[in-house]
Amino acid sequence: MKSTLSAVAVAAGLTAGALGLGAVTAAAQPPPPSPALGEPVPAWAPPKPAEFWSGQPVVWTSAWGGRWGVWINGGFITLSSNPVTNGG
């Protein structure tokens, strides 16, 4: 009798686990924005140098004080200088 109860308890636990009963449901976070889409452009940004460069969209990034550039193969190629320091 004792082994039968143990077997039923184990089977019920496995079934509940397989169905996801009692598991905490994780809230889905929206994915971060793609760097290829760029960031919102601030009002003080210099004019956009072009719409596309080497087939990639020119986007704004706040890195390095803010610059226009393109994402190619996971790397960012800058197309403008830092508008705050007007240089590198």
N, CA, C and O of each residue as an XYZ file, in Angstrom:
352
protein
N       0.827     -1.193      0.000
C       0.000      0.000      0.000
C       0.873      1.259      0.000
O       0.599      2.222     -0.716
N       1.933      1.228      0.822
C       2.807      2.370      0.939
C       3.526      2.637     -0.386
O       3.655      3.793     -0.790
N       3.992      1.594     -1.064
C       4.677      1.774     -2.335
C       3.711      2.237     -3.422
O       4.116      2.962     -4.331
N       2.467      1.842     -3.348
C       1.459      2.284     -4.320
C       1.202      3.780     -4.165
O       1.105      4.505     -5.156
N       1.092      4.241     -2.917
C       0.897      5.666     -2.664
C       2.098      6.472     -3.131
O       1.935      7.553     -3.697
N       3.294      5.964     -2.901
C       4.503      6.648     -3.348
C       4.546      6.743     -4.868
O       4.901      7.786     -5.418
N       4.186      5.666     -5.542
C       4.184      5.646     -7.008
C       3.161      6.630     -7.554
O       3.435      7.320     -8.536
N       1.988      6.706     -6.936
C       0.948      7.638     -7.382
C       1.396      9.076     -7.149
O       1.165      9.945     -7.990
N       2.034      9.328     -6.014
C       2.508     10.683     -5.711
C       3.585     11.112     -6.707
O       3.578     12.254     -7.167
N       4.501     10.218     -7.041
C       5.554     10.529     -7.997
C       4.944     10.772     -9.376
O       5.320     11.722    -10.064
N       4.004      9.917     -9.782
C       3.357     10.071    -11.086
C       2.582     11.382    -11.158
O       2.607     12.059    -12.186
N       1.901     11.744    -10.087
C       1.151     13.006    -10.063
C       2.099     14.193    -10.129
O       1.811     15.181    -10.805
N       3.213     14.105     -9.441
C       4.201     15.188     -9.476
C       4.811     15.349    -10.855
O       4.987     16.472    -11.327
N       5.133     14.247    -11.503
C       5.680     14.309    -12.856
C       4.668     14.864    -13.844
O       5.017     15.654    -14.720
N       3.414     14.450    -13.703
C       2.364     14.953    -14.589
C       2.159     16.448    -14.378
O       2.027     17.192    -15.350
N       2.130     16.896    -13.147
C       1.956     18.321    -12.853
C       3.133     19.127    -13.391
O       2.956     20.229    -13.910
N       4.330     18.570    -13.263
C       5.511     19.264    -13.795
C       5.475     19.350    -15.313
O       5.841     20.371    -15.895
N       5.029     18.271    -15.949
C       4.956     18.265    -17.410
C       3.915     19.258    -17.907
O       4.087     19.860    -18.966
N       2.846     19.430    -17.158
C       1.792     20.375    -17.539
C       2.106     21.798    -17.119
O       1.409     22.732    -17.517
N       3.137     21.970    -16.327
C       3.514     23.308    -15.896
C       2.703     23.811    -14.724
O       2.706     25.008    -14.439
N       2.014     22.924    -14.042
C       1.211     23.348    -12.895
C       2.127     23.686    -11.733
O       3.064     22.945    -11.434
N       1.861     24.779    -11.095
C       2.648     25.194     -9.949
C       3.920     25.937    -10.332
O       4.631     26.433     -9.457
N       4.211     26.020    -11.595
C       5.409     26.737    -12.029
C       5.114     28.225    -12.090
O       4.001     28.633    -12.424
N       6.086     29.012    -11.774
C       5.945     30.457    -11.847
C       6.098     30.873    -13.308
O       7.077     30.522    -13.968
N       5.138     31.610    -13.791
C       5.199     32.059    -15.173
C       6.020     33.338    -15.240
O       5.735     34.302    -14.530
N       7.015     33.346    -16.075
C       7.867     34.526    -16.228
C       7.162     35.541    -17.125
O       6.597     35.182    -18.158
N       7.200     36.792    -16.728
C       6.616     37.855    -17.546
C       7.557     38.114    -18.721
O       8.760     38.306    -18.544
N       6.996     38.114    -19.894
C       7.809     38.327    -21.097
C       8.222     39.787    -21.189
O       7.389     40.692    -21.132
N       9.509     39.994    -21.330
C      10.043     41.338    -21.505
C      10.128     41.616    -22.995
O      10.499     40.725    -23.759
N       9.800     42.802    -23.423
C       9.968     43.089    -24.846
C      11.452     43.078    -25.189
O      12.286     43.473    -24.375
N      11.778     42.627    -26.390
C      13.190     42.595    -26.751
C      13.756     44.008    -26.844
O      13.024     44.945    -27.164
N      15.046     44.172    -26.570
C      15.625     45.507    -26.697
C      15.585     45.962    -28.143
O      15.585     45.133    -29.053
N      15.550     47.254    -28.364
C      15.503     47.711    -29.751
C      16.754     47.300    -30.508
O      17.853     47.263    -29.956
N      16.566     46.999    -31.758
C      17.690     46.601    -32.592
C      18.602     47.786    -32.817
O      18.121     48.885    -33.093
N      19.926     47.590    -32.706
C      20.818     48.715    -32.959
C      20.698     49.216    -34.393
O      21.001     50.376    -34.673
N      20.258     48.348    -35.304
C      20.114     48.759    -36.697
C      19.026     49.818    -36.853
O      19.015     50.556    -37.839
N      18.108     49.896    -35.881
C      17.042     50.902    -35.943
C      17.500     52.233    -35.375
O      16.871     53.262    -35.620
N      18.577     52.224    -34.627
C      19.087     53.455    -34.034
C      18.301     53.873    -32.811
O      17.412     53.161    -32.343
N      18.648     55.037    -32.306
C      18.002     55.604    -31.121
C      17.244     56.854    -31.532
O      17.435     57.365    -32.635
N      16.383     57.348    -30.647
C      15.708     58.614    -30.960
C      16.732     59.727    -31.157
O      17.700     59.837    -30.404
N      16.508     60.541    -32.168
C      17.449     61.615    -32.507
C      17.121     62.853    -31.674
O      15.989     63.335    -31.721
N      18.096     63.387    -30.902
C      17.836     64.590    -30.108
C      17.724     65.818    -31.009
O      18.199     65.823    -32.145
N      17.098     66.835    -30.485
C      16.887     68.067    -31.266
C      18.206     68.748    -31.622
O      18.274     69.444    -32.636
N      19.255     68.569    -30.820
C      20.530     69.246    -31.060
C      21.444     68.484    -32.022
O      22.547     68.943    -32.317
N      20.994     67.325    -32.512
C      21.840     66.519    -33.399
C      22.086     67.237    -34.722
O      21.209     67.945    -35.218
N      23.273     67.058    -35.294
C      23.543     67.651    -36.604
C      22.684     66.969    -37.670
O      22.130     65.899    -37.420
N      22.567     67.570    -38.846
C      21.760     66.958    -39.892
C      22.271     65.562    -40.260
O      23.470     65.292    -40.189
N      21.373     64.704    -40.641
C      21.714     63.345    -41.046
C      22.509     63.408    -42.347
O      22.057     64.028    -43.309
N      23.692     62.775    -42.398
C      24.531     62.905    -43.593
C      23.975     62.187    -44.820
O      24.237     62.614    -45.944
N      23.228     61.127    -44.637
C      22.655     60.363    -45.752
C      21.598     59.420    -45.191
O      21.554     59.186    -43.983
N      20.753     58.883    -46.049
C      19.765     57.900    -45.599
C      20.377     56.505    -45.505
O      20.059     55.736    -44.598
N      21.267     56.186    -46.461
C      21.915     54.876    -46.493
C      23.396     55.044    -46.785
O      23.808     55.990    -47.456
N      24.195     54.105    -46.267
C      25.622     54.076    -46.568
C      26.009     52.616    -46.716
O      25.778     51.817    -45.808
N      26.588     52.263    -47.834
C      26.976     50.884    -48.138
C      25.790     49.932    -47.979
O      25.945     48.801    -47.519
N      24.620     50.400    -48.360
C      23.421     49.570    -48.307
C      22.774     49.458    -46.943
O      21.762     48.770    -46.805
N      23.328     50.115    -45.920
C      22.796     50.056    -44.555
C      22.175     51.399    -44.182
O      22.669     52.442    -44.611
N      21.092     51.395    -43.382
C      20.481     52.658    -42.973
C      21.391     53.439    -42.018
O      22.006     52.858    -41.124
N      21.469     54.724    -42.211
C      22.227     55.597    -41.314
C      21.345     55.874    -40.099
O      20.193     56.283    -40.239
N      21.897     55.647    -38.903
C      21.129     55.791    -37.663
C      21.911     56.633    -36.656
O      23.109     56.867    -36.817
N      21.213     57.081    -35.624
C      21.806     57.867    -34.544
C      22.132     56.943    -33.386
O      21.359     56.039    -33.071
N      23.282     57.170    -32.749
C      23.628     56.501    -31.506
C      24.105     57.546    -30.509
O      24.762     58.518    -30.881
N      23.771     57.340    -29.245
C      24.200     58.286    -28.215
C      25.616     57.974    -27.726
O      26.173     58.728    -26.928
N      26.199     56.875    -28.194
C      27.565     56.526    -27.790
C      28.543     57.584    -28.283
O      28.312     58.231    -29.304
N      29.631     57.752    -27.550
C      30.685     58.710    -27.899
C      30.153     60.138    -27.995
O      30.666     60.920    -28.796
N      29.162     60.498    -27.222
C      28.610     61.849    -27.232
C      27.547     62.064    -28.288
O      26.992     63.158    -28.383
N      27.251     61.057    -29.078
C      26.224     61.138    -30.112
C      26.832     61.266    -31.497
O      27.635     62.163    -31.754
N      26.447     60.370    -32.380
C      26.978     60.384    -33.752
C      26.014     59.700    -34.693
O      25.184     58.889    -34.283
N      26.139     60.041    -35.960
C      25.456     59.331    -37.026
C      26.395     58.235    -37.511
O      27.612     58.416    -37.517
N      25.838     57.103    -37.915
C      26.663     56.028    -38.438
C      25.817     54.862    -38.896
O      24.592     54.960    -38.979
N      26.476     53.761    -39.192
C      25.791     52.548    -39.655
C      26.307     51.345    -38.870
O      27.461     51.317    -38.441
N      25.442     50.359    -38.689
C      25.811     49.092    -38.073
C      26.103     48.113    -39.193
O      25.233     47.835    -40.018
N      27.319     47.587    -39.230
C      27.691     46.585    -40.220
C      28.405     45.449    -39.493
O      29.412     45.668    -38.819
N      27.879     44.243    -39.637
C      28.453     43.040    -39.009
C      28.667     43.208    -37.508
O      29.683     42.765    -36.973
N      27.723     43.839    -36.834
C      27.798     44.003    -35.388
C      28.695     45.137    -34.920
O      28.822     45.363    -33.717
N      29.319     45.853    -35.847
C      30.173     46.982    -35.485
C      29.573     48.277    -35.991
O      28.873     48.290    -37.004
N      29.842     49.365    -35.290
C      29.292     50.666    -35.661
C      30.365     51.486    -36.351
O      31.450     51.686    -35.806
N      30.062     51.960    -37.546
C      30.976     52.819    -38.292
C      30.419     54.231    -38.216
O      29.319     54.494    -38.702
N      31.173     55.139    -37.610
C      30.692     56.514    -37.448
C      30.835     57.282    -38.756
O      31.804     57.110    -39.495
N      29.850     58.131    -39.023
C      29.852     58.962    -40.224
C      29.861     60.445    -39.886
O      29.862     61.283    -40.788
N      29.868     60.778    -38.608
C      29.904     62.184    -38.196
C      30.775     62.315    -36.958
O      31.046     61.335    -36.264
N      31.206     63.530    -36.694
C      32.010     63.770    -35.505
C      31.088     64.032    -34.310
O      29.875     64.177    -34.464
N      31.680     64.090    -33.135
C      30.947     64.374    -31.922
C      30.446     65.816    -31.978
O      31.258     66.740    -32.042
N      29.109     66.035    -31.955
C      28.602     67.400    -32.057
C      28.875     68.252    -30.816
O      28.815     69.479    -30.889
N      29.172     67.622    -29.682
C      29.435     68.375    -28.465
C      30.846     68.948    -28.494
O      31.050     70.125    -28.199
N      31.824     68.107    -28.852
C      33.215     68.571    -28.883
C      33.682     68.943    -30.279
O      34.777     69.476    -30.460
N      32.833     68.655    -31.271
C      33.134     68.908    -32.685
C      34.410     68.197    -33.109
O      35.217     68.732    -33.869
N      34.572     66.993    -32.605
C      35.760     66.228    -32.951
C      35.559     64.758    -32.669
O      34.437     64.251    -32.661
N      36.674     64.082    -32.438
C      36.706     62.640    -32.247
C      35.993     62.145    -31.076
O      35.966     60.938    -30.834
